[in-house]
Structure formats: C-alpha cells, structure tokens
Amino acid sequence: MSDSGCLRPCTCGMFFGKSTKSELDAFYAIREECQENVPKSRFRLRAGKTLSARRWHASFSEDGQLDIAKVLKRIQRGGVHPSIRGAVWEFLLGCYDPNSTFDERNLLRQRRRQQYDDWKAECQKMVPVIGSGKFITTPIVTDDGQPIEDGSIDNAAQGGSTDDLDKKVIQWKILLPQIGLDVVRTDQSLVFYQNEANGAKLWNVLSIYAWVDSDIGYVQGMNDICSPMVILLENEADAFWCFERAMRRLRDNFKVTSTSIGVQSRLGTLSAIIKVVDPKLHRHLEELDGGEYLFAFRMLMVLFRREFSFVDGLYLWELMWAMEYNPNIFSFYEDSSITMGRGAGPELDQKLLKQYGKFERNNLKTGSSDYQSALAVFLAASILEIKHKRILQEAKGVDDVVKILGDITGNLDAKKACKEALNIQKKFLKKAQQLQSQAQ
C-alpha cells in the first residue's frame, strides 16, 4: 500500500531485481479459500520496464517538479510497482500538477484533507455510524424519511437526526444501506476486506461522495472503481480525492434517468467504431439484435474489472490513464474555464508532445475532440476484434456473444489489448477523416 502522505520522494519503497509472483501476492493477498476461484494474474514486475520506486523518486527535481514525460514512457512500457502505485495514480488522475513543488502539493493535500473532514463531520451529524469503523446494510429510513427501528444497531447511531426531512437527506440515507450491501460484495477474495474497518473505509468514501455529488449519488459499479483507491491509499481523504478524480472521467457513465444510463452514449460510440473498422462484424451483431452493444455494458461501466484479475485490472487502468494523459488535466479539473487543449497538435513541439500519452497524442494530431471516444471504448472494440472470428462463426444470438466475451476473463493480456486499442483508434480516425473529406 502506498501512503500518499509521503510528500517528498523517499527510499522506503520496495526495489526489485528478479520479478516474482510472491512479491505481488504480498501487496494484494488473496484469501486462502478463494485462491482456486480467482483468475490468475499475468502482470509481472519487469526490471527496466516497470516504473520502480527508484525510477519514480529520480523523476522529481530538487523542489519537487515531476518529469511526467519520463514517467509516462515507463508506465506505458511496464506498469507501476505496487509500492508506489497510489502516489503515481494521483498524478495520472489529475490530483496534482507535475509542475508543482513538494511544498505546493503539501498545502493542497492538507486543504483537501480538511475539506473531506468537514464533509465527513457534516455526514456524521446525520448518520453517526460514518467514521465509526462500521457500516450499515439495512434501511435506516422509510421512503418518506421516517426512521426505521433496528435492534441490532442503536437507531440514534445509525439514523442521526430525524428532524431534517429534506429530500436530499432522505435520498442520501436511502442510498447508504445499498452502498453497504455492495461493499460486502466488493473484492471479497482479498485479505484486505476481511478487516471490517477496511470495508467501512470504502463505505465512508462512497457515502460521502454520494452526499457531495448528489446529482449522481451512488450507482452500483462505483464500488468497483473506488475499491482500488481505498486499498492503495492509506489515508481515507486521499483515497476519496483519488476516487473523485477518477469519477470526473467516468461520471457520465453513472448518470441515470428513468429511461437510460449514461454509459449508453459510449456504447453508441463503440457501435460507430466497429461499424467503421469492422463492418462485417457490425452487420452480424445487428442481425443478432445486438446493434446497441449492451453486451459491452459491464466492460465500460466498471472499466473491465470483471474481465481481468484484480492485479491485471490495476495494470490495465494505469496503462490506460498513462496513454490518455493530458498535461492540462489538473488545471482543467481545478478551473472549468480552462480547456484540455485538444486540436493544437501541429503547433506543439516534440518535447511538449511527450507529456501526452500515446492515445491523447493521436487525438491531438487529428484534432479529435470527442470525449466519448475514450480509450476504454477502443479497448472494448479491441476485445471484440480479438473475438471477431468466434462471434461470426458461433454467435446465433446476443446471449452467445455474452458467453464468448465472458470466456476472456483472466485470459487477456492488458498491454496487448491496449496496443490493439491504439491500432483501432488510428484506423478509425483515418477512416473517419476520409469519410469527412468525401462528404465535403
């Protein structure tokens, strides 16, 4: 686990020479009774390729500015060593500006921790079990906000004040046991969650996020996104802010209305991509009544958590975030008046271009500004392409497509899948430009 409270690079991280499976197992221990049932991890620490603690610490200047180009290059070659993963993710997700100093990040971290503590205190007044090391899985209020008696937990401790029947408060309290039930089911093969306090930490972060972002609240699947942050970052407030930044990318996926859920827009983009790069497969899927691509719903909703082992899922995420990295991400999140800077590719010098990930570089070069076309969508397309032959030969209905895609769990190489996704992106952008030229 990485404690992001370490404000200056230190030599406390683990180093590695020969890659060993046992070293990874030490970071993400699997419960003994679950060992046979979890997918085997393919990710291995590779000297000279994986971003090590030594390389990470050497990438900072004396006052703390990070050489992000050097870091991105190493991550895209071999991922991140688990001893520094939490700290690295904070930069990849835009929590911090690589050009900031140690002192500037220290001040920002303390300010964010205080903000989280204030929100937590606000929530504790309404539901005192928050922050207690425990969490709830049974309803504490009725649909109209009346407290529900529960002999197992003191009602005052779980339901808090009954005076405030504000609609936002009621909706939030209704969500809390739903979050608790999902926490119970989250990554339960890991030893980490045998400790109830760790489950409570996940519940706290999700509950407080649901209060702060009431437009989204909580939707099943957010627990799968949040869990790695809670495991990687020891400080609960730091885990919250890392999750909050991840949700900036994924928030639209979880927007729910009476008729749709946000991820459907990305499914529409996936359909458009396959129609361009593999029209034969697209026609076959349409004939099977799968033209809406709902069979890829779960992949995009929880960023392939079910398609990869826990360790491989983390590796996939950091590969994706490194490839999507835009050096304007921190400023973009901190100030909504700032743009992400796409479309300026030809004007950027090579040194600045290296501060962008490979995927984002392709977007810059073509001027693409469609943010629904995230790398995850092209990754889903690459998985469909990997299974192209089987789908065409064996799929007689949408259920068959689901089954074929289900067989990939634990059998995908994250780096190869990302490489194929980049190839599909280039092919799609090229064909899209050709079609646009023909239309003019």
Solvent accessible surface area in square Angstrom, and as a share of the most:
residue,aa,sasa,rsa
1,M,106,0.47
2,S,8,0.05
3,D,71,0.37
4,S,1,0.01
5,G,28,0.27
6,C,65,0.39
7,L,52,0.26
8,R,127,0.47
9,P,45,0.28
10,C,39,0.23
11,T,116,0.67
12,C,107,0.64
13,G,12,0.11
14,M,86,0.38
15,F,103,0.43
16,F,32,0.13
17,G,52,0.50
18,K,174,0.74
19,S,35,0.22
20,T,53,0.31
21,K,96,0.41
22,S,79,0.51
23,E,23,0.10
24,L,5,0.02
25,D,61,0.32
26,A,80,0.62
27,F,41,0.17
28,Y,12,0.05
29,A,42,0.33
30,I,44,0.22
31,R,57,0.21
32,E,153,0.69
33,E,109,0.49
34,C,26,0.16
35,Q,81,0.36
36,E,157,0.70
37,N,126,0.65
38,V,35,0.20
39,P,50,0.31
40,K,129,0.55
41,S,24,0.16
42,R,116,0.42
43,F,7,0.03
44,R,71,0.26
45,L,0,0.00
46,R,127,0.46
47,A,66,0.51
48,G,43,0.41
49,K,87,0.37
50,T,1,0.00
51,L,2,0.01
52,S,13,0.09
53,A,0,0.00
54,R,142,0.52
55,R,92,0.33
56,W,11,0.04
57,H,34,0.15
58,A,74,0.57
59,S,7,0.04
60,F,29,0.12
61,S,51,0.33
62,E,170,0.76
63,D,73,0.38
64,G,0,0.00
65,Q,78,0.35
66,L,9,0.04
67,D,61,0.32
68,I,8,0.04
69,A,24,0.19
70,K,101,0.43
71,V,2,0.01
72,L,1,0.01
73,K,136,0.58
74,R,24,0.09
75,I,0,0.00
76,Q,7,0.03
77,R,99,0.36
78,G,5,0.05
79,G,0,0.00
80,V,0,0.00
81,H,0,0.00
82,P,1,0.00
83,S,17,0.11
84,I,8,0.04
85,R,0,0.00
86,G,0,0.00
87,A,22,0.17
88,V,1,0.01
89,W,1,0.00
90,E,6,0.02
91,F,12,0.05
92,L,1,0.00
93,L,0,0.00
94,G,0,0.00
95,C,1,0.01
96,Y,6,0.02
97,D,33,0.17
98,P,5,0.03
99,N,100,0.51
100,S,16,0.10
101,T,29,0.17
102,F,11,0.05
103,D,87,0.45
104,E,93,0.42
105,R,15,0.05
106,N,49,0.25
107,L,121,0.60
108,L,19,0.09
109,R,14,0.05
110,Q,89,0.39
111,R,152,0.55
112,R,18,0.07
113,R,46,0.17
114,Q,101,0.45
115,Q,67,0.30
116,Y,3,0.01
117,D,72,0.37
118,D,73,0.38
119,W,54,0.19
120,K,38,0.16
121,A,46,0.35
122,E,76,0.34
123,C,0,0.00
124,Q,63,0.28
125,K,158,0.67
126,M,24,0.11
127,V,0,0.00
128,P,57,0.36
129,V,11,0.06
130,I,0,0.00
131,G,34,0.33
132,S,64,0.41
133,G,30,0.29
134,K,115,0.49
135,F,36,0.15
136,I,1,0.00
137,T,44,0.26
138,T,63,0.37
139,P,76,0.48
140,I,0,0.00
141,V,11,0.06
142,T,52,0.30
143,D,123,0.64
144,D,91,0.47
145,G,5,0.05
146,Q,85,0.38
147,P,46,0.29
148,I,58,0.29
149,E,142,0.64
150,D,33,0.17
151,G,91,0.88
152,S,98,0.63
153,I,52,0.26
154,D,95,0.49
155,N,32,0.16
156,A,65,0.51
157,A,37,0.28
158,Q,0,0.00
159,G,2,0.02
160,G,17,0.17
161,S,54,0.35
162,T,64,0.37
163,D,129,0.67
164,D,70,0.36
165,L,82,0.41
166,D,72,0.37
167,K,154,0.65
168,K,80,0.34
169,V,6,0.03
170,I,18,0.09
171,Q,91,0.41
172,W,6,0.02
173,K,10,0.04
174,I,40,0.21
175,L,33,0.17
176,L,0,0.00
177,P,8,0.05
178,Q,86,0.38
179,I,0,0.00
180,G,0,0.00
181,L,81,0.40
182,D,7,0.03
183,V,2,0.01
184,V,74,0.42
185,R,149,0.54
186,T,2,0.01
187,D,25,0.13
188,Q,61,0.27
189,S,28,0.18
190,L,4,0.02
191,V,64,0.37
192,F,39,0.16
193,Y,14,0.05
194,Q,108,0.48
195,N,81,0.42
196,E,88,0.39
197,A,52,0.40
198,N,30,0.15
199,G,4,0.04
200,A,1,0.01
201,K,24,0.10
202,L,0,0.00
203,W,0,0.00
204,N,6,0.03
205,V,0,0.00
206,L,0,0.00
207,S,0,0.00
208,I,0,0.00
209,Y,9,0.03
210,A,2,0.02
211,W,22,0.08
212,V,56,0.32
213,D,21,0.11
214,S,60,0.39
215,D,127,0.66
216,I,14,0.07
217,G,5,0.05
218,Y,15,0.06
219,V,25,0.14
220,Q,114,0.50
221,G,4,0.03
222,M,0,0.00
223,N,9,0.04
224,D,7,0.04
225,I,0,0.00
226,C,0,0.00
227,S,0,0.00
228,P,0,0.00
229,M,0,0.00
230,V,0,0.00
231,I,7,0.03
232,L,3,0.01
233,L,1,0.00
234,E,99,0.45
235,N,48,0.25
236,E,32,0.14
237,A,5,0.04
238,D,5,0.03
239,A,0,0.00
240,F,0,0.00
241,W,31,0.11
242,C,1,0.00
243,F,0,0.00
244,E,24,0.11
245,R,5,0.02
246,A,0,0.00
247,M,1,0.01
248,R,100,0.37
249,R,48,0.17
250,L,7,0.04
251,R,62,0.23
252,D,64,0.33
253,N,2,0.01
254,F,1,0.00
255,K,92,0.39
256,V,89,0.51
257,T,83,0.48
258,S,118,0.76
259,T,126,0.73
260,S,48,0.31
261,I,30,0.15
262,G,19,0.18
263,V,0,0.00
264,Q,71,0.32
265,S,56,0.36
266,R,25,0.09
267,L,2,0.01
268,G,42,0.41
269,T,19,0.11
270,L,0,0.00
271,S,18,0.11
272,A,47,0.36
273,I,0,0.00
274,I,0,0.00
275,K,123,0.52
276,V,32,0.19
277,V,9,0.05
278,D,13,0.07
279,P,60,0.38
280,K,123,0.52
281,L,0,0.00
282,H,10,0.04
283,R,134,0.49
284,H,34,0.15
285,L,1,0.00
286,E,96,0.43
287,E,137,0.61
288,L,26,0.13
289,D,128,0.66
290,G,5,0.05
291,G,24,0.23
292,E,125,0.56
293,Y,0,0.00
294,L,89,0.44
295,F,22,0.09
296,A,1,0.01
297,F,64,0.27
298,R,111,0.41
299,M,5,0.02
300,L,2,0.01
301,M,11,0.05
302,V,8,0.04
303,L,5,0.03
304,F,0,0.00
305,R,19,0.07
306,R,104,0.38
307,E,5,0.02
308,F,7,0.03
309,S,6,0.04
310,F,25,0.10
311,V,15,0.09
312,D,5,0.03
313,G,1,0.01
314,L,0,0.00
315,Y,20,0.08
316,L,0,0.00
317,W,0,0.00
318,E,0,0.00
319,L,0,0.00
320,M,3,0.01
321,W,4,0.01
322,A,0,0.00
323,M,7,0.03
324,E,28,0.12
325,Y,0,0.00
326,N,1,0.01
327,P,28,0.17
328,N,46,0.23
329,I,4,0.02
330,F,35,0.15
331,S,39,0.25
332,F,74,0.31
333,Y,28,0.11
334,E,84,0.38
335,D,63,0.33
336,S,110,0.71
337,S,92,0.60
338,I,68,0.35
339,T,102,0.59
340,M,25,0.11
341,G,25,0.24
342,R,46,0.17
343,G,44,0.42
344,A,34,0.27
345,G,6,0.06
346,P,120,0.76
347,E,154,0.69
348,L,33,0.17
349,D,89,0.46
350,Q,126,0.56
351,K,161,0.68
352,L,62,0.31
353,L,11,0.06
354,K,118,0.50
355,Q,48,0.21
356,Y,6,0.02
357,G,0,0.00
358,K,87,0.37
359,F,1,0.00
360,E,3,0.01
361,R,60,0.22
362,N,19,0.10
363,N,5,0.02
364,L,0,0.00
365,K,124,0.53
366,T,49,0.29
367,G,36,0.35
368,S,22,0.14
369,S,76,0.49
370,D,69,0.36
371,Y,106,0.40
372,Q,53,0.23
373,S,11,0.07
374,A,16,0.12
375,L,0,0.00
376,A,3,0.02
377,V,0,0.00
378,F,2,0.01
379,L,0,0.00
380,A,0,0.00
381,A,0,0.00
382,S,0,0.00
383,I,0,0.00
384,L,1,0.01
385,E,45,0.20
386,I,88,0.45
387,K,35,0.15
388,H,54,0.24
389,K,135,0.57
390,R,76,0.28
391,I,0,0.00
392,L,41,0.20
393,Q,112,0.50
394,E,83,0.37
395,A,1,0.01
396,K,159,0.67
397,G,21,0.20
398,V,47,0.27
399,D,119,0.62
400,D,49,0.25
401,V,1,0.00
402,V,77,0.44
403,K,132,0.56
404,I,5,0.02
405,L,9,0.05
406,G,35,0.33
407,D,61,0.31
408,I,3,0.01
409,T,49,0.29
410,G,15,0.15
411,N,94,0.48
412,L,13,0.06
413,D,46,0.24
414,A,5,0.04
415,K,77,0.32
416,K,144,0.61
417,A,1,0.01
418,C,0,0.00
419,K,135,0.57
420,E,59,0.26
421,A,0,0.00
422,L,17,0.08
423,N,73,0.38
424,I,7,0.03
425,Q,1,0.00
426,K,115,0.49
427,K,89,0.38
428,F,30,0.12
429,L,19,0.09
430,K,130,0.55
431,K,72,0.30
432,A,35,0.27
433,Q,85,0.38
434,Q,86,0.38
435,L,100,0.50
436,Q,113,0.50
437,S,75,0.48
438,Q,139,0.62
439,A,89,0.69
440,Q,173,0.77
